[in-house]
Amino acid sequence: PAYVGDEYAGAMWQRDAEGNIFKVKIITKLVLLVTMKFSILDPLGMGVEMEAGKPGWNDAMNGLPGLFGSEMPAAYELHELIDFTATAIDEVGRGVQLPSELATLLTAIDKALADYTAGTIDDFTYWDTVRTALETYRDETVVTFKGTKVEWSAADLGKESGLLGRMLKKSKDGIKRALTYAPDGGKHVSPTYFRFDVKRYELIGYSGSRGLPTVKVLEFEPVALPLFLEGPVRHMKTLKDQPMSKRRTMYQAVRNSTLHDDKLSMYKISESLKGQSFEVGRMMAFNPGWLENESVWMHMSYKWYLELLRAGLFDEYFAEIKTGIACFMDPKVFGRSPLEAASFIVSSAFPEESLHGSGFLARLSGTTAEFLSMFNIMTQGQAPFKVDDEGKLVLKLEPAIASWMWTEEGTLSFKFLGAVDVTYFNEAKTNTWGEGAAKIARYELLTDSKDVGAAKPISITGDSVPSPHAADIRALKYTSINVYMDAPVDATTTSK
């Protein structure tokens, strides 16, 4: 049969012992993904190991997998994935059907967690026990699954009282431990990479046609690598439920760190890598400030700006983008059109000062995706469509627009859902957040569609559009929306 239009894709699906395609629910796939990632946490439970030979997003760290490397970005994403999956299981309250092999692995993990929590095994023994259980699982599923399933109840698996809740605690503890390696005094700037040096081992035989020695590691020593921006970028995601003050403190620590290029007022992909072995990866072949070695890697710096916006740090975000986003850069320094991004910008760490701030290698993929995400949040908010207490769809635009973004007439326009023209009207031209913020007071819906009455604009008072109009907007039955904003009488237009 054809899968997603590809007649050959069927060979890639997992099968049971009878040769049938093995089908499970989406929630089961999420539990499986959580388990696989959780099972390869490093010996101290901090980062996710690079056992597949790849270092994650930063492929220039391609030597680190061979040094028992682990990365915190994947660990932060794992934290979010466990939280999401466990919360969903609790909210729905139904049991989850798991492949019997996965259920066995989860049982082994639960036992190891219990022993570790009780203090009967140490970090290394816990790591070795879980990895042994994972290898057993892989041996059992290397060709097919058995095809049998075991149901775990929401209470046994979820966040409140189940295994995923205990796994989430282990993840949080690992993050706390990783932050003890942060170089700043407040321990806010997360490390991104660790390597684990082997301190003790025993020879257990020889393998391969060349008779290479095989060893069993008995003890590791963790070493934190220099700072990389990706660690704080992913870490910020996990602070979504923390007080704004904690997110702001973390941001300020990163800005005050050596990741910030004070001359350019931008963020570098890493701090100085001086003294690092060439074994960590190809980035060591470049001069500092060039390519992946301490340059301003635009995709990652855009990710940082996006996380500031998601975190609600609007004052900080709008101050940063004035120097960090291509459209605001001086083309004479950037060396290219402000309408396109580059792979990297030469940082002030580069020996040739005349190149500082210059962009090299056109790159329109990653940075463009991050910018579109920023644009959507600025103009619409993070989740414009919501479901109210009665289960009905509503549209609630929550823009983050700085005072300096308004036209002289106090308007700002954008295309919503790729087809609907939206125009905000804010005579006071104030920020849409903080003290003196402009707030949405009224919507005006216009259309030429006979399906929704057409001729006369529909006026809706309040900060949201209820059903059925919200559904009609999503169905593109309206051609344009005017959104009128009110600001306090004493509001000022000072730029942030």
VEXDREN-2710 file (C-alpha; in Angstrom, 1 decimal):
% VEXDREN-2710
k/r/px/py/pz
1/PRO/0.0/0.0/0.0
2/ALA/1.0/3.6/-0.5
3/TYR/1.8/5.8/2.6
4/VAL/1.6/9.5/2.2
5/GLY/1.9/9.1/-1.5
6/ASP/5.0/7.0/-1.4
7/GLU/4.5/3.4/-2.5
8/TYR/7.9/2.4/-1.1
9/ALA/7.4/3.9/2.4
10/GLY/5.6/0.9/3.7
11/ALA/8.9/-1.0/4.1
12/MET/9.9/1.5/6.8
13/TRP/7.0/0.9/9.1
14/GLN/7.5/-1.3/12.2
15/ARG/5.9/-4.8/12.0
16/ASP/4.8/-7.4/14.4
17/ALA/6.0/-11.1/14.5
18/GLU/3.3/-12.0/11.9
19/GLY/4.6/-9.4/9.4
20/ASN/1.6/-7.0/10.0
21/ILE/2.2/-3.3/10.3
22/PHE/2.3/-2.6/14.0
23/LYS/-0.1/0.2/14.8
24/VAL/-0.3/2.2/18.0
25/LYS/-2.0/5.5/19.1
26/ILE/-0.2/8.9/18.9
27/ILE/0.1/9.0/22.7
28/THR/1.9/5.7/22.6
29/LYS/4.4/7.1/20.1
30/LEU/5.0/10.1/22.4
31/VAL/5.6/7.8/25.4
32/LEU/8.0/5.7/23.3
33/LEU/9.9/8.9/22.2
34/VAL/10.1/10.1/25.8
35/THR/11.4/6.7/26.9
36/MET/14.1/6.5/24.3
37/LYS/15.4/9.9/25.0
38/PHE/15.2/9.5/28.8
39/SER/17.1/6.2/28.6
40/ILE/20.1/7.9/27.1
41/LEU/20.6/10.6/29.6
42/ASP/24.3/10.9/30.5
43/PRO/25.9/9.2/33.6
44/LEU/24.9/12.2/35.8
45/GLY/21.4/12.5/34.4
46/MET/22.1/15.9/32.8
47/GLY/22.3/15.9/29.1
48/VAL/21.2/13.5/26.4
49/GLU/24.0/11.4/25.0
50/MET/25.1/11.6/21.4
51/GLU/25.1/7.9/20.8
52/ALA/23.9/8.1/17.2
53/GLY/27.1/9.8/16.2
54/LYS/25.5/13.2/15.7
55/PRO/25.9/16.2/18.1
56/GLY/22.4/17.7/17.7
57/TRP/21.7/21.1/16.0
58/ASN/25.4/22.2/15.9
59/ASP/26.8/19.7/13.5
60/ALA/30.3/21.3/13.7
61/MET/30.6/19.6/17.1
62/ASN/31.0/16.4/15.1
63/GLY/33.8/15.1/17.3
64/LEU/32.0/15.2/20.5
65/PRO/30.0/12.0/20.0
66/GLY/33.3/10.1/20.1
67/LEU/34.2/11.7/23.5
68/PHE/31.1/10.4/25.3
69/GLY/29.5/13.8/24.7
70/SER/26.1/14.9/25.9
71/GLU/24.0/18.0/25.2
72/MET/21.7/20.0/27.3
73/PRO/19.5/21.4/24.5
74/ALA/18.0/17.9/23.9
75/ALA/17.6/17.5/27.7
76/TYR/15.6/20.7/27.9
77/GLU/13.4/19.6/25.0
78/LEU/13.0/16.2/26.7
79/HIS/11.8/18.0/29.8
80/GLU/9.1/19.8/27.8
81/LEU/8.1/16.6/26.0
82/ILE/7.8/14.6/29.3
83/ASP/5.7/17.5/30.8
84/PHE/3.5/17.7/27.8
85/THR/2.9/13.9/27.5
86/ALA/2.4/13.3/31.2
87/THR/0.0/16.3/31.5
88/ALA/-2.0/15.0/28.4
89/ILE/-2.4/11.6/30.0
90/ASP/-3.6/13.0/33.3
91/GLU/-6.1/15.4/31.6
92/VAL/-7.6/12.7/29.4
93/GLY/-7.6/10.2/32.2
94/ARG/-7.5/7.1/30.0
95/GLY/-5.1/4.2/30.0
96/VAL/-2.4/3.9/27.3
97/GLN/-1.7/0.7/25.3
98/LEU/2.0/0.1/25.2
99/PRO/4.0/-2.5/23.2
100/SER/5.0/-5.2/25.7
101/GLU/8.7/-4.6/25.0
102/LEU/8.3/-0.9/25.9
103/ALA/6.3/-1.8/29.0
104/THR/9.2/-4.0/30.2
105/LEU/11.7/-1.2/29.6
106/LEU/9.5/1.3/31.5
107/THR/9.2/-1.2/34.4
108/ALA/13.0/-1.5/34.5
109/ILE/13.3/2.3/34.5
110/ASP/10.8/2.6/37.3
111/LYS/12.7/0.1/39.4
112/ALA/16.0/1.9/38.8
113/LEU/14.4/5.3/39.7
114/ALA/13.1/3.8/42.9
115/ASP/16.5/2.4/43.9
116/TYR/18.2/5.6/43.0
117/THR/15.7/7.7/45.0
118/ALA/16.1/5.3/48.0
119/GLY/19.9/5.8/47.8
120/THR/20.6/2.1/47.2
121/ILE/22.4/2.7/43.9
122/ASP/24.6/5.6/42.8
123/ASP/24.5/7.7/39.6
124/PHE/26.8/5.4/37.6
125/THR/24.9/2.2/38.6
126/TYR/21.6/3.9/37.7
127/TRP/23.0/4.9/34.3
128/ASP/24.4/1.4/33.7
129/THR/21.2/-0.3/34.8
130/VAL/19.0/1.8/32.5
131/ARG/21.3/1.5/29.6
132/THR/21.4/-2.3/30.0
133/ALA/17.6/-2.3/29.9
134/LEU/17.6/-0.2/26.8
135/GLU/20.0/-2.5/25.0
136/THR/17.7/-5.4/25.9
137/TYR/14.7/-3.5/24.4
138/ARG/16.7/-2.9/21.3
139/ASP/17.7/-6.5/21.0
140/GLU/14.0/-7.6/21.3
141/THR/12.8/-5.1/18.6
142/VAL/15.7/-5.1/16.2
143/VAL/13.6/-6.9/13.6
144/THR/10.0/-6.7/14.7
145/PHE/7.8/-6.1/17.8
146/LYS/6.0/-9.1/19.2
147/GLY/2.7/-7.4/18.5
148/THR/1.4/-7.7/22.0
149/LYS/0.3/-4.7/24.1
150/VAL/0.0/-3.9/27.8
151/GLU/-2.2/-1.2/29.1
152/TRP/-0.9/1.2/31.7
153/SER/-3.5/3.3/33.6
154/ALA/-3.3/7.1/33.7
155/ALA/-2.5/6.8/37.4
156/ASP/0.4/4.5/36.8
157/LEU/1.8/6.5/33.8
158/GLY/0.8/10.1/34.2
159/LYS/2.3/13.2/35.8
160/GLU/0.4/13.3/39.1
161/SER/1.2/9.9/40.4
162/GLY/2.7/7.9/37.6
163/LEU/6.1/7.0/36.1
164/LEU/6.3/10.0/33.8
165/GLY/5.9/12.3/36.8
166/ARG/8.9/10.5/38.4
167/MET/10.8/10.8/35.1
168/LEU/10.0/14.5/35.0
169/LYS/11.5/14.9/38.5
170/LYS/14.7/13.1/37.4
171/SER/14.8/15.5/34.4
172/LYS/14.5/18.6/36.6
173/ASP/17.1/17.3/39.0
174/GLY/19.5/16.8/36.0
175/ILE/18.9/20.3/34.8
176/LYS/19.6/21.7/38.3
177/ARG/22.9/19.6/38.4
178/ALA/23.9/20.9/35.0
179/LEU/23.4/24.5/36.1
180/THR/26.0/23.9/38.9
181/TYR/28.5/23.9/36.1
182/ALA/27.4/27.4/34.9
183/PRO/30.3/29.8/34.9
184/ASP/28.4/32.9/36.1
185/GLY/28.1/33.6/39.8
186/GLY/24.3/33.2/39.9
187/LYS/24.4/29.9/38.0
188/HIS/21.9/31.1/35.4
189/VAL/23.8/30.6/32.1
190/SER/23.4/26.9/31.2
191/PRO/26.2/24.9/29.7
192/THR/25.4/23.3/26.3
193/TYR/27.8/20.5/26.0
194/PHE/29.5/18.0/28.3
195/ARG/32.1/15.4/27.6
196/PHE/32.7/12.4/29.9
197/ASP/36.3/11.4/30.3
198/VAL/36.9/7.8/31.3
199/LYS/38.7/7.6/34.7
200/ARG/38.6/3.8/35.3
201/TYR/37.9/0.8/33.1
202/GLU/38.6/-2.9/32.8
203/LEU/39.7/-4.8/29.7
204/ILE/37.0/-7.5/28.9
205/GLY/38.3/-8.8/25.6
206/TYR/39.1/-8.1/22.0
207/SER/36.8/-7.6/19.1
208/GLY/36.8/-7.2/15.3
209/SER/39.1/-8.5/12.6
210/ARG/41.9/-6.4/14.0
211/GLY/41.6/-7.6/17.5
212/LEU/40.9/-4.2/19.0
213/PRO/40.6/-4.1/22.8
214/THR/37.1/-3.9/24.4
215/VAL/36.7/-2.2/27.7
216/LYS/34.0/-1.8/30.3
217/VAL/33.9/1.7/31.8
218/LEU/33.8/1.9/35.6
219/GLU/33.9/5.6/36.2
220/PHE/33.5/8.8/34.2
221/GLU/34.5/12.4/35.0
222/PRO/32.3/15.1/33.5
223/VAL/33.8/18.2/31.8
224/ALA/31.7/21.2/30.8
225/LEU/32.7/22.7/27.4
226/PRO/32.7/26.5/26.9
227/LEU/29.4/28.3/26.7
228/PHE/27.2/28.0/23.6
229/LEU/24.1/30.0/23.0
230/GLU/21.9/27.0/22.3
231/GLY/21.9/26.0/26.0
232/PRO/20.3/29.2/27.2
233/VAL/17.9/29.2/24.2
234/ARG/16.5/25.8/25.1
235/HIS/16.7/26.5/28.8
236/MET/14.4/29.5/28.5
237/LYS/11.6/27.2/27.2
238/THR/11.6/25.3/30.5
239/LEU/11.0/28.6/32.5
240/LYS/7.5/29.1/31.0
241/ASP/5.8/28.5/34.3
242/GLN/8.4/30.4/36.4
243/PRO/7.9/34.0/37.5
244/MET/8.8/36.7/35.0
245/SER/11.6/37.9/37.3
246/LYS/13.4/34.5/36.9
247/ARG/13.2/34.7/33.1
248/ARG/14.5/38.3/33.2
249/THR/17.3/37.3/35.5
250/MET/18.4/34.5/33.2
251/TYR/18.2/36.8/30.2
252/GLN/20.4/39.4/31.9
253/ALA/22.9/36.8/32.9
254/VAL/23.2/35.7/29.3
255/ARG/23.6/39.3/28.1
256/ASN/26.3/39.9/30.7
257/SER/28.1/36.7/29.7
258/THR/30.9/36.2/27.1
259/LEU/28.2/35.0/24.6
260/HIS/27.3/38.7/24.1
261/ASP/29.4/40.6/21.5
262/ASP/29.4/44.0/23.2
263/LYS/30.9/45.7/20.1
264/LEU/28.2/44.5/17.7
265/SER/25.4/44.2/20.4
266/MET/24.6/40.7/19.1
267/TYR/24.9/37.1/20.4
268/LYS/27.6/34.7/19.4
269/ILE/27.1/31.0/18.8
270/SER/29.8/30.4/21.5
271/GLU/32.3/32.0/23.7
272/SER/36.0/31.6/23.1
273/LEU/37.0/28.0/22.3
274/LYS/40.6/28.6/23.0
275/GLY/42.3/25.6/24.5
276/GLN/39.8/23.1/23.3
277/SER/41.0/20.0/21.6
278/PHE/40.5/19.6/17.8
279/GLU/38.8/16.3/18.8
280/VAL/35.6/18.2/19.7
281/GLY/34.8/19.0/16.1
282/ARG/35.6/20.8/12.9
283/MET/34.7/24.2/14.3
284/MET/38.2/24.2/15.8
285/ALA/39.6/24.5/12.3
286/PHE/38.2/28.0/11.9
287/ASN/39.5/31.3/13.2
288/PRO/37.6/32.7/16.2
289/GLY/34.7/34.8/14.9
290/TRP/34.4/32.8/11.7
291/LEU/31.8/30.2/10.8
292/GLU/30.8/28.0/13.8
293/ASN/33.7/29.2/16.0
294/GLU/32.5/32.2/18.0
295/SER/30.7/34.0/15.2
296/VAL/27.2/35.4/15.3
297/TRP/25.3/32.5/13.8
298/MET/22.1/34.2/12.7
299/HIS/19.8/31.2/13.0
300/MET/20.7/30.6/16.6
301/SER/20.6/34.3/17.6
302/TYR/17.2/34.5/16.0
303/LYS/16.2/31.5/18.1
304/TRP/17.3/33.5/21.2
305/TYR/15.2/36.5/20.2
306/LEU/12.2/34.2/19.6
307/GLU/12.5/32.7/23.0
308/LEU/12.6/36.2/24.6
309/LEU/9.4/37.0/22.8
310/ARG/7.8/33.7/23.8
311/ALA/8.9/34.4/27.4
312/GLY/7.0/37.7/27.5
313/LEU/10.2/39.7/27.8
314/PHE/8.9/42.3/25.4
315/ASP/11.1/45.3/26.5
316/GLU/14.2/43.2/26.2
317/TYR/13.1/41.7/22.9
318/PHE/12.4/44.9/21.1
319/ALA/15.6/46.4/22.4
320/GLU/17.7/43.4/21.1
321/ILE/16.2/43.2/17.6
322/LYS/17.2/46.7/16.8
323/THR/20.8/45.5/16.4
324/GLY/20.3/41.7/15.9
325/ILE/17.7/41.4/13.1
326/ALA/18.9/41.8/9.5
327/CYS/16.3/44.4/8.5
328/PHE/17.6/46.8/11.1
329/MET/21.3/46.4/10.2
330/ASP/23.4/48.9/8.3
331/PRO/23.8/47.4/4.8
332/LYS/27.2/49.0/4.5
333/VAL/28.4/47.0/7.5
334/PHE/26.3/43.9/6.9
335/GLY/27.4/43.8/3.3
336/ARG/24.2/42.5/1.9
337/SER/20.5/43.4/1.5
338/PRO/18.7/43.9/4.8
339/LEU/15.9/41.8/3.3
340/GLU/18.0/38.6/3.5
341/ALA/19.8/36.8/6.3
342/ALA/23.2/35.1/6.2
343/SER/24.6/32.0/7.8
344/PHE/26.9/33.9/10.0
345/ILE/28.1/37.4/10.9
346/VAL/31.8/37.9/11.6
347/SER/32.0/38.7/15.3
348/SER/34.5/41.0/17.0
349/ALA/36.6/38.0/18.0
350/PHE/37.8/37.8/14.3
351/PRO/41.4/39.1/13.8
352/GLU/40.4/41.3/10.8
353/GLU/38.6/44.2/12.4
354/SER/37.3/45.6/9.0
355/LEU/35.1/42.5/8.7
356/HIS/33.4/42.8/12.0
357/GLY/29.6/42.8/11.5
358/SER/29.8/41.5/7.9
359/GLY/27.4/38.7/6.9
360/PHE/28.6/35.7/4.8
361/LEU/26.8/32.9/3.0
362/ALA/23.2/33.7/2.2
363/ARG/20.8/31.6/4.4
364/LEU/17.1/31.9/4.0
365/SER/15.8/28.8/5.7
366/GLY/16.3/28.7/9.5
367/THR/16.4/32.4/10.1
368/THR/13.4/32.9/8.0
369/ALA/11.4/30.3/9.9
370/GLU/12.4/31.9/13.2
371/PHE/11.5/35.4/11.9
372/LEU/8.1/34.2/10.7
373/SER/7.4/32.8/14.2
374/MET/8.4/36.1/15.7
375/PHE/6.3/38.0/13.2
376/ASN/3.2/35.9/14.0
377/ILE/3.6/36.4/17.8
378/MET/4.1/40.1/17.3
379/THR/1.0/40.5/15.2
380/GLN/-1.3/37.8/16.5
381/GLY/-0.1/36.5/19.8
382/GLN/1.0/32.9/20.5
383/ALA/-2.4/31.3/20.2
384/PRO/-5.0/33.5/18.5
385/PHE/-7.7/30.8/18.3
386/LYS/-8.8/29.4/21.7
387/VAL/-11.7/27.4/23.1
388/ASP/-13.8/29.1/25.7
389/ASP/-15.4/27.6/28.9
390/GLU/-18.4/26.5/26.8
391/GLY/-16.2/24.6/24.3
392/LYS/-16.7/27.2/21.6
393/LEU/-14.1/28.6/19.3
394/VAL/-13.1/32.3/19.9
395/LEU/-10.5/34.5/18.2
396/LYS/-8.4/36.6/20.6
397/LEU/-5.6/38.6/19.1
398/GLU/-2.9/39.5/21.5
399/PRO/-0.3/41.5/19.6
400/ALA/3.1/42.6/21.0
401/ILE/3.7/45.8/19.1
402/ALA/6.2/48.4/20.2
403/SER/5.4/52.1/20.1
404/TRP/8.0/52.8/17.3
405/MET/6.3/50.2/15.0
406/TRP/3.1/52.3/14.4
407/THR/2.7/54.4/11.3
408/GLU/2.2/58.2/11.7
409/GLU/-1.5/57.5/11.5
410/GLY/-1.3/54.9/14.3
411/THR/-1.9/51.9/12.2
412/LEU/-0.2/48.6/11.5
413/SER/-1.4/46.0/8.9
414/PHE/-0.6/42.4/8.2
415/LYS/-2.0/39.4/6.4
416/PHE/-3.6/36.9/8.8
417/LEU/-4.0/33.2/7.8
418/GLY/-2.4/34.1/4.5
419/ALA/-5.6/35.7/3.2
420/VAL/-7.3/38.0/5.7
421/ASP/-6.1/41.7/5.8
422/VAL/-5.9/42.8/9.4
423/THR/-5.3/46.5/10.4
424/TYR/-4.8/47.7/14.0
425/PHE/-5.8/51.2/14.9
426/ASN/-4.0/52.8/17.9
427/GLU/-4.2/56.6/17.9
428/ALA/-2.0/56.8/21.0
429/LYS/0.7/54.8/19.3
430/THR/1.6/53.1/22.6
431/ASN/3.1/49.7/23.3
432/THR/0.6/46.9/23.5
433/TRP/2.1/45.6/26.8
434/GLY/3.0/47.0/30.2
435/GLU/2.0/50.3/31.8
436/GLY/-0.1/52.4/29.5
437/ALA/-0.6/49.6/27.0
438/ALA/-3.1/49.8/24.2
439/LYS/-5.8/47.2/24.5
440/ILE/-8.2/45.8/21.9
441/ALA/-11.6/47.4/22.3
442/ARG/-13.5/46.5/19.2
443/TYR/-13.3/44.3/16.0
444/GLU/-14.9/45.2/12.7
445/LEU/-15.3/42.2/10.3
446/LEU/-15.7/42.9/6.6
447/THR/-16.4/40.5/3.7
448/ASP/-17.7/40.2/0.2
449/SER/-18.9/36.7/0.8
450/LYS/-22.6/36.0/0.6
451/ASP/-22.2/33.2/3.1
452/VAL/-22.0/35.5/6.0
453/GLY/-24.2/38.3/5.0
454/ALA/-21.6/40.4/3.3
455/ALA/-22.9/43.9/2.7
456/LYS/-22.5/45.5/6.1
457/PRO/-19.5/45.3/8.4
458/ILE/-20.0/43.4/11.6
459/SER/-18.9/45.2/14.8
460/ILE/-17.9/43.2/17.9
461/THR/-17.1/45.0/21.1
462/GLY/-14.5/43.4/23.4
463/ASP/-11.1/41.9/23.1
464/SER/-12.2/38.7/21.4
465/VAL/-14.5/37.4/18.6
466/PRO/-16.9/34.7/19.6
467/SER/-18.5/31.9/17.5
468/PRO/-19.7/31.6/14.9
469/HIS/-17.7/34.6/13.6
470/ALA/-14.4/33.1/14.9
471/ALA/-15.0/29.9/12.8
472/ASP/-15.9/32.0/9.8
473/ILE/-12.7/33.9/10.1
474/ARG/-10.7/30.7/10.2
475/ALA/-12.6/29.4/7.2
476/LEU/-11.5/32.6/5.4
477/LYS/-15.1/33.9/4.9
478/TYR/-14.0/37.4/5.9
479/THR/-11.6/39.4/3.7
480/SER/-10.5/42.0/6.2
481/ILE/-10.6/42.8/9.9
482/ASN/-10.2/46.2/11.5
483/VAL/-9.1/46.1/15.2
484/TYR/-9.5/49.3/17.2
485/MET/-7.4/49.7/20.3
486/ASP/-7.8/52.0/23.3
487/ALA/-5.0/53.3/25.6
488/PRO/-5.3/55.1/28.9
489/VAL/-5.8/58.8/28.6
490/ASP/-2.4/59.5/30.2
491/ALA/-0.5/57.0/28.1
492/THR/2.7/58.1/26.5
493/THR/4.4/56.9/23.3
494/THR/7.9/56.5/24.7
495/SER/9.8/53.9/22.7
496/LYS/11.1/50.7/24.3
END
